[in-house]
Amino acid sequence: MRAAQAPRERETGPAGFPYTANPPATAAPGPGRLDPMPEPSPGTAPDDALRAYATLYPDVAQAGSLRSALQAQADRDGHRLTVEPNSSPGWRRVAAQVTAGDRSAHVLMAAHTRSFTVSCWTGEVQMADGSTDDLAEAAGAMDTWQAGARLAELLARRPFLHTWELAEAHERGDAIPVRWRQLREHAASERSLARRHGPELKDLLEAAHAQPRLRALSPGRSVHWLTFSRRAAPPICRDLPRAAPIGDGRYRLRFADGRLQETAGAAAAVTAIVEALPDDALPA
Protein backbone atom coordinates (compact mmCIF):
# COMPACT_ATOMS: atom_id res chain seq x y z
CA MET A 1 0.00 0.00 0.00
CA ARG A 2 1.18 3.53 -0.75
CA ALA A 3 1.80 5.70 2.27
CA ALA A 4 3.02 8.91 0.67
CA GLN A 5 -0.18 10.90 0.98
CA ALA A 6 -1.83 12.23 4.09
CA PRO A 7 -5.52 11.56 4.49
CA ARG A 8 -8.07 14.26 4.05
CA GLU A 9 -10.07 15.16 7.05
CA ARG A 10 -11.27 18.42 8.48
CA GLU A 11 -8.88 20.24 10.79
CA THR A 12 -5.31 20.79 9.72
CA GLY A 13 -2.55 23.17 9.18
CA PRO A 14 0.75 22.66 7.46
CA ALA A 15 2.38 19.32 7.05
CA GLY A 16 -0.38 17.64 5.22
CA PHE A 17 -1.63 16.96 8.70
CA PRO A 18 -5.13 15.67 8.38
CA TYR A 19 -8.50 17.31 8.48
CA THR A 20 -8.71 19.28 5.27
CA ALA A 21 -12.01 18.46 3.60
CA ASN A 22 -15.42 16.95 3.93
CA PRO A 23 -16.58 14.22 1.59
CA PRO A 24 -17.21 15.56 -1.91
CA ALA A 25 -20.89 16.22 -1.19
CA THR A 26 -19.87 19.52 0.35
CA ALA A 27 -16.38 20.18 -0.94
CA ALA A 28 -14.76 20.72 -4.29
CA PRO A 29 -11.93 18.39 -5.28
CA GLY A 30 -8.31 19.26 -4.79
CA PRO A 31 -5.44 18.45 -7.18
CA GLY A 32 -6.52 17.96 -10.77
CA ARG A 33 -9.56 20.08 -9.95
CA LEU A 34 -12.87 18.77 -11.26
CA ASP A 35 -14.97 21.75 -12.33
CA PRO A 36 -18.66 21.78 -11.48
CA MET A 37 -20.97 22.26 -14.41
CA PRO A 38 -23.57 25.05 -14.42
CA GLU A 39 -27.02 24.10 -13.24
CA PRO A 40 -29.24 23.62 -16.32
CA SER A 41 -31.93 26.23 -16.85
CA PRO A 42 -35.58 25.16 -16.54
CA GLY A 43 -36.69 23.16 -19.54
CA THR A 44 -33.16 22.15 -20.51
CA ALA A 45 -32.96 18.52 -21.57
CA PRO A 46 -30.49 16.31 -19.67
CA ASP A 47 -28.51 15.60 -22.83
CA ASP A 48 -28.13 19.37 -23.41
CA ALA A 49 -26.84 19.82 -19.85
CA LEU A 50 -24.17 17.17 -20.47
CA ARG A 51 -23.33 18.23 -24.02
CA ALA A 52 -19.86 19.45 -23.01
CA TYR A 53 -19.13 16.01 -21.56
CA ALA A 54 -20.50 13.94 -24.43
CA THR A 55 -17.19 13.38 -26.19
CA LEU A 56 -15.33 12.13 -23.11
CA TYR A 57 -18.33 10.54 -21.40
CA PRO A 58 -20.79 9.26 -24.03
CA ASP A 59 -22.10 6.64 -21.58
CA VAL A 60 -22.84 9.27 -18.94
CA ALA A 61 -24.33 11.71 -21.43
CA GLN A 62 -26.64 8.99 -22.75
CA ALA A 63 -27.73 8.09 -19.21
CA GLY A 64 -28.39 11.74 -18.37
CA SER A 65 -26.19 11.93 -15.26
CA LEU A 66 -23.33 10.16 -13.51
CA ARG A 67 -25.77 8.83 -10.93
CA SER A 68 -27.90 7.17 -13.62
CA ALA A 69 -24.86 5.78 -15.44
CA LEU A 70 -23.39 4.33 -12.25
CA GLN A 71 -26.72 2.85 -11.19
CA ALA A 72 -27.18 1.18 -14.58
CA GLN A 73 -23.61 -0.16 -14.48
CA ALA A 74 -24.07 -1.44 -10.92
CA ASP A 75 -27.31 -3.17 -11.89
CA ARG A 76 -25.68 -4.82 -14.91
CA ASP A 77 -22.79 -6.07 -12.78
CA GLY A 78 -24.98 -7.36 -9.96
CA HIS A 79 -23.88 -4.82 -7.37
CA ARG A 80 -26.44 -4.07 -4.69
CA LEU A 81 -26.02 -0.33 -4.72
CA THR A 82 -28.45 2.54 -4.48
CA VAL A 83 -26.59 5.40 -6.10
CA GLU A 84 -27.61 8.91 -5.08
CA PRO A 85 -26.91 12.21 -6.79
CA ASN A 86 -24.66 14.73 -5.16
CA SER A 87 -26.77 17.37 -3.45
CA SER A 88 -24.54 20.36 -4.16
CA PRO A 89 -25.60 22.72 -6.95
CA GLY A 90 -23.42 22.31 -10.00
CA TRP A 91 -22.47 18.72 -9.11
CA ARG A 92 -25.76 16.85 -9.48
CA ARG A 93 -25.04 15.46 -12.94
CA VAL A 94 -21.28 14.95 -12.60
CA ALA A 95 -20.98 13.52 -9.07
CA ALA A 96 -22.68 10.64 -7.26
CA GLN A 97 -22.41 8.75 -4.00
CA VAL A 98 -23.53 5.72 -2.04
CA THR A 99 -23.96 5.69 1.73
CA ALA A 100 -24.65 2.90 4.21
CA GLY A 101 -24.02 3.19 7.93
CA ASP A 102 -20.84 5.16 8.54
CA ARG A 103 -19.36 4.26 5.13
CA SER A 104 -19.71 6.25 1.96
CA ALA A 105 -18.14 6.26 -1.48
CA HIS A 106 -18.13 9.26 -3.81
CA VAL A 107 -17.41 9.54 -7.53
CA LEU A 108 -16.58 12.72 -9.45
CA MET A 109 -16.08 13.28 -13.17
CA ALA A 110 -13.12 15.32 -14.39
CA ALA A 111 -13.95 18.11 -16.82
CA HIS A 112 -11.11 17.91 -19.37
CA THR A 113 -10.14 14.25 -19.42
CA ARG A 114 -12.10 11.05 -18.94
CA SER A 115 -11.50 10.24 -15.29
CA PHE A 116 -13.76 9.04 -12.50
CA THR A 117 -12.26 9.94 -9.13
CA VAL A 118 -13.45 7.58 -6.39
CA SER A 119 -13.05 8.39 -2.70
CA CYS A 120 -13.94 6.06 0.16
CA TRP A 121 -14.85 7.39 3.59
CA THR A 122 -15.59 6.16 7.08
CA GLY A 123 -17.55 8.92 8.73
CA GLU A 124 -15.57 12.09 7.98
CA VAL A 125 -12.24 10.31 7.54
CA GLN A 126 -11.14 9.65 3.98
CA MET A 127 -9.69 6.15 3.78
CA ALA A 128 -8.75 5.70 0.10
CA ASP A 129 -9.02 7.35 -3.29
CA GLY A 130 -7.97 6.96 -6.90
CA SER A 131 -9.00 7.61 -10.49
CA THR A 132 -10.02 5.37 -13.38
CA ASP A 133 -11.44 5.92 -16.85
CA ASP A 134 -13.57 2.77 -16.51
CA LEU A 135 -17.12 3.33 -15.27
CA ALA A 136 -17.43 -0.33 -14.31
CA GLU A 137 -14.30 -0.10 -12.15
CA ALA A 138 -15.68 2.98 -10.41
CA ALA A 139 -18.96 1.20 -9.67
CA GLY A 140 -17.07 -1.89 -8.54
CA ALA A 141 -14.92 0.11 -6.14
CA MET A 142 -18.02 1.66 -4.60
CA ASP A 143 -19.53 -1.79 -4.17
CA THR A 144 -16.36 -3.31 -2.66
CA TRP A 145 -16.09 -0.53 -0.09
CA GLN A 146 -19.77 -0.48 0.79
CA ALA A 147 -19.73 -4.28 1.18
CA GLY A 148 -17.42 -3.80 4.18
CA ALA A 149 -14.01 -4.59 2.70
CA ARG A 150 -10.99 -3.63 4.76
CA LEU A 151 -8.35 -1.49 3.11
CA ALA A 152 -6.04 -4.36 2.12
CA GLU A 153 -8.89 -6.17 0.36
CA LEU A 154 -10.14 -2.96 -1.26
CA LEU A 155 -6.74 -2.17 -2.77
CA ALA A 156 -6.16 -5.74 -3.85
CA ARG A 157 -9.47 -5.86 -5.70
CA ARG A 158 -9.36 -2.28 -6.99
CA PRO A 159 -5.68 -1.50 -7.62
CA PHE A 160 -6.35 1.97 -9.03
CA LEU A 161 -7.11 3.04 -5.46
CA HIS A 162 -4.49 3.89 -2.86
CA THR A 163 -4.43 4.67 0.84
CA TRP A 164 -2.01 6.16 3.36
CA GLU A 165 -0.57 5.52 6.80
CA LEU A 166 -3.07 7.46 8.88
CA ALA A 167 -6.07 5.87 7.16
CA GLU A 168 -4.62 2.45 7.99
CA ALA A 169 -4.13 3.60 11.58
CA HIS A 170 -7.76 4.67 11.77
CA GLU A 171 -8.77 1.23 10.56
CA ARG A 172 -6.60 -0.44 13.22
CA GLY A 173 -7.85 1.92 15.92
CA ASP A 174 -4.46 3.44 16.80
CA ALA A 175 -4.64 6.76 14.96
CA ILE A 176 -3.68 8.90 17.97
CA PRO A 177 -0.04 7.74 18.29
CA VAL A 178 0.38 7.96 14.52
CA ARG A 179 -0.96 11.51 14.53
CA TRP A 180 1.53 12.43 17.28
CA ARG A 181 4.44 10.91 15.38
CA GLN A 182 3.54 12.55 12.07
CA LEU A 183 3.08 15.97 13.61
CA ARG A 184 6.31 15.75 15.62
CA GLU A 185 8.26 14.56 12.58
CA HIS A 186 6.97 17.44 10.52
CA ALA A 187 7.70 19.99 13.26
CA ALA A 188 11.30 18.71 13.42
CA SER A 189 11.81 19.00 9.65
CA GLU A 190 14.11 21.69 8.24
CA ARG A 191 11.23 23.22 6.32
CA SER A 192 9.08 23.59 9.42
CA LEU A 193 11.92 24.85 11.60
CA ALA A 194 12.68 27.53 9.02
CA ARG A 195 9.19 28.97 9.35
CA ARG A 196 8.22 31.73 11.72
CA HIS A 197 7.71 30.25 15.20
CA GLY A 198 8.80 26.83 13.86
CA PRO A 199 11.28 26.07 16.68
CA GLU A 200 8.75 27.22 19.29
CA LEU A 201 6.10 24.94 17.81
CA LYS A 202 8.53 22.03 17.98
CA ASP A 203 9.27 22.81 21.64
CA LEU A 204 5.55 22.97 22.40
CA LEU A 205 4.87 19.63 20.72
CA GLU A 206 7.70 17.91 22.53
CA ALA A 207 6.62 19.29 25.89
CA ALA A 208 3.01 18.27 25.26
CA HIS A 209 3.99 14.78 24.11
CA ALA A 210 6.02 14.27 27.28
CA GLN A 211 2.89 14.88 29.36
CA PRO A 212 0.91 11.59 29.67
CA ARG A 213 -2.53 13.24 29.85
CA LEU A 214 -1.90 15.16 26.64
CA ARG A 215 -0.14 12.28 24.90
CA ALA A 216 -3.33 10.22 25.34
CA LEU A 217 -5.32 12.83 23.40
CA SER A 218 -5.30 13.38 19.65
CA PRO A 219 -3.18 16.36 18.55
CA GLY A 220 -4.07 18.61 15.65
CA ARG A 221 -3.26 21.90 13.97
CA SER A 222 -5.80 24.65 13.35
CA VAL A 223 -4.02 27.56 11.68
CA HIS A 224 -1.35 28.42 14.32
CA TRP A 225 -2.99 26.56 17.21
CA LEU A 226 -1.98 23.19 18.59
CA THR A 227 -5.26 21.52 19.48
CA PHE A 228 -6.26 18.45 21.46
CA SER A 229 -9.23 16.16 21.06
CA ARG A 230 -10.62 13.08 22.73
CA ARG A 231 -10.88 11.38 19.34
CA ALA A 232 -8.69 11.19 16.27
CA ALA A 233 -11.59 11.48 13.82
CA PRO A 234 -13.59 14.65 13.22
CA PRO A 235 -15.32 16.52 14.62
CA ILE A 236 -12.60 17.51 17.05
CA CYS A 237 -13.50 18.53 20.59
CA ARG A 238 -13.88 22.26 21.10
CA ASP A 239 -13.91 22.27 24.90
CA LEU A 240 -10.21 21.54 25.44
CA PRO A 241 -7.52 24.22 25.73
CA ARG A 242 -5.19 24.96 22.85
CA ALA A 243 -1.92 26.85 22.45
CA ALA A 244 -0.03 28.78 19.80
CA PRO A 245 3.52 30.20 19.69
CA ILE A 246 3.61 34.00 19.43
CA GLY A 247 7.34 34.67 19.39
CA ASP A 248 10.23 35.23 21.79
CA GLY A 249 9.55 31.88 23.48
CA ARG A 250 6.03 32.91 24.51
CA TYR A 251 2.75 31.11 23.91
CA ARG A 252 -0.88 32.16 23.82
CA LEU A 253 -3.43 29.77 25.35
CA ARG A 254 -7.13 29.73 24.61
CA PHE A 255 -9.57 28.02 26.97
CA ALA A 256 -13.07 26.67 26.41
CA ASP A 257 -14.69 29.78 27.91
CA GLY A 258 -12.82 32.02 25.43
CA ARG A 259 -10.31 33.24 27.99
CA LEU A 260 -6.79 33.94 26.71
CA GLN A 261 -3.55 33.63 28.64
CA GLU A 262 0.10 34.12 27.74
CA THR A 263 2.96 32.10 29.17
CA ALA A 264 6.74 32.15 28.88
CA GLY A 265 8.15 28.84 27.67
CA ALA A 266 6.66 25.62 26.34
CA ALA A 267 6.78 23.88 29.73
CA ALA A 268 4.68 26.60 31.35
CA ALA A 269 2.19 26.47 28.48
CA VAL A 270 1.78 22.71 28.83
CA THR A 271 1.39 22.98 32.61
CA ALA A 272 -1.41 25.52 32.16
CA ILE A 273 -3.13 23.32 29.57
CA VAL A 274 -3.03 20.26 31.79
CA GLU A 275 -4.36 22.19 34.77
CA ALA A 276 -7.31 23.37 32.65
CA LEU A 277 -8.25 19.94 31.28
CA PRO A 278 -11.71 18.77 32.37
CA ASP A 279 -11.94 15.47 34.22
CA ASP A 280 -13.49 13.81 31.17
CA ALA A 281 -10.59 14.73 28.89
CA LEU A 282 -9.92 11.10 28.06
CA PRO A 283 -9.65 9.27 24.73
CA ALA A 284 -13.11 8.45 23.39
N, C-alpha and C positions, 0 to 999 in steps of 0.2 A: 504494500500500500504506500502511496505517496504521502509524505508528511511535510511538504515544503510550504503549504499554504495554511494560514490561520483560519479558523472557522469564523463564520459571520454571525454575530449575535448583536445585542443592542448597545452596549455601553463601553466604548473603548476610547483610548487615545492612541498615541503613537505605538509603534511596535507591532502593528498588526494584531494588537491584543484584542480579544474578541469583543463582541457586542457592537456590531456596526450596522445591522439592517434587520428589518422584519422580513418574513417571507414575502415573496413577490406580490402578494395581494395588495400590499400597501407601500411597496418600495420599488423604485426603478432599478434596473440591473446596474452592475458596476462595469468592469472592464469589458470592452467589446460591446458598448452600450446598445441595447435593443430599443429602438425608438417606438413610442406608442403611436398608433395611427389615430387620426382625427375621428371623433364620433360621427357616424353618418347622419346626414340631415334627415328629417322625417320624410318618408316615402322613398328613400334610397334603397335599392335592392341590395341584398347581401353580396351578390357578385360584383356590384359596382363598388361597394365599400372595400372589397379585397382586390380590386383591379390591380393596384400597384404591386401586389404580392403574387399575382397569377403566374408570372414566369417562373419564379423560384419555388412556389408552392401551389402547383396546379391541383393537388389533392385537397389542400385546405380551402382554396378558392371554390372548388366544386362543392365542397361540403358546406360552405358558408361561414365557417369559423373554425378555429383550432379545436375548440371544445367538441364540435360535431365530428370533426375528422378523427380526433383521438377516441371518441366514444365508438365510432364505427369500426376503427381499427381494433380497439379492445374487444368489441363484440365478435369480430371475425376471428380473433386469436383465442377466444375463450377466456378472456380475463374478466373477472367479476369486479368491474369498476363502474362507479357512477361519476362521470367527469362533470365538473361544474365550471362555468365561466368565471373568469376573474371579475371581481366586482368593481374594480377601479375604472373610471372613465378613460377611454382611449386604449384600454387593454382587453376589452371584452371579446374581441374577435381574434386577438393574436396571443392570448395567454389563457391557460386553463389549469385546473387543480383538482386533486382528489384528497379527501380528508376522512379519516376514521380514527376515533379515539384521539390520542395525542400525536399521531403521525399524519403528515401531509406530504404531498409531492406536487411540485409546480413545474409547468412547462411554459417557456417563452419562445417566440419566434424572433430571429434576428431580421433586421430590415433589409440588409444589403447583401446577404449571402444566405444560402439555405442552411439553417442551423437551428435545431431545437435544443435549448438549454434546459436541462432537468436539474432541479434541486430538491433534495430530500431533507425533511425536517422532523425533529422530535420536539414538540412544543415550539418554543422560539429559538431553538438551537439548530443551526444548519449542520447536517451530518455528512452530506456528500453532494457533489454536483459534477456536471460534465455536459458536453454538447455532442450531438449526433445529427447527421442529415437524414436519418432513417426514422420515419414516423412510427414504424412498428417497434423499433428499439426504444423510442421514447415512451410509448405506451407500455412496453414490457418492463422498463425500469420502474415506472409508477406502480405497476402491479407487484413486482418483486418486493419493493419497499413496503407497500401497503399490506402485503401478505405477512409481514412481520420478520423479514429477513434481517439478520445481523449484518454489520458492515462487511465482514469478510465474505459472506455469501453474496451480498449485493454486488460487490466489486468483481467477484469471480464470475457471476452470471452476466453482469453488465459492465464489461471492461472499459467502456468509454467514461465511466464515472470514476471519481477519485475522492479520497477523504484526507484527513489530516490528524495530527497527533491529539489535539484537544477533543475532537469529535470522538475519537476512539476512547479517550479518557472518560468522556461523558457516558459512553456506552458501558464501560466497566464500572462506573460509579466512583472514580477517583479523580475527578476533574480539579478539585481544589489544590492538591499538591502540584499538579501539572501547571495550573495557572500561576502559582507562586514561582515555580522554576522558570517558566517562560518570561514572566515579568522581570524577575531578578536578572536573568541572562541578558535581556534587552537593556536594562538599566546599566549594566556593567559594560556594554559594548562601547567602542570608541565613538560611534556616531551619537549615541545617547549622551555620553559624558561630555561631548563637545557642545551640546545644546545649553542654552541658558537654564540654570538651576539643575543641570544634569547630575553633577556630583551630589548635590543636596538630595535629589530624589533617590539616588542610589543609597545614600546614608539612611534615609527614611525607610526605605524598603528593607534594608538589612536589619535595622533596629526593630521594625515591626515583625519581621519573620522570626527574630530571636525571642519574641514574646509568645508563649504557648497559646494564650487566649486569642491573639490575633492570627497566629499561624493556623488555627483551626477554622478560621473564617476564609471566605473566598475574596481575594484581592481583585481590584479593578482600577481602571483609569477613566476618569470623566474630566476631559479637558486637562487642567493642571492638578486635579485632586486625586489623591490615592483614596480609594473607597474600600469598604468592607461589606460583605453580605453573608447572610446565613447559608445561602445556596449559590452554587456555581452557575446555574442557569437563570436567565432573566425571568421575571423582573427582579432587579436587585433590591435589597432592602434600603429604605430611605431613612430609617430611624437610628442608624448607627453613625457615629462621628467619622469625619474624614479630615484629611490634612493635605496641605499643598506647600511646597517650598516658595518663599518670597524673596530670597536673596540674603546674603551676608550670614548664612547659617541659621536663619530664622524660618519659622513655619507658621502658617495660619491654619487654625482648626475651626471647623464648623460643626455644630452640634444639632441634634434633632429639632430643638426648639428655635433654631435660627441664630443662636448666639455664636459670636466669633471670639476667638482668643488667639493671641500670638505667643509663641514660645521661642526660646533660644536653644537650638540644638535638637537633633533628631531624637535623642533619648528622652528629653523633656516632653517632646510632642507625643511620643508613644506612651509615656506614663500618663499624660492627660487623657489620651484616647481610652486607654484601658480603664482608668478610673471612671470614665463616663459611660462605659458599656452597660447596657441593661442586663439584668440577671438572665434573660432569655436569649442573650447573644451567643447562641450555640448553633453548630451546623444543623441544617434542616434535614 
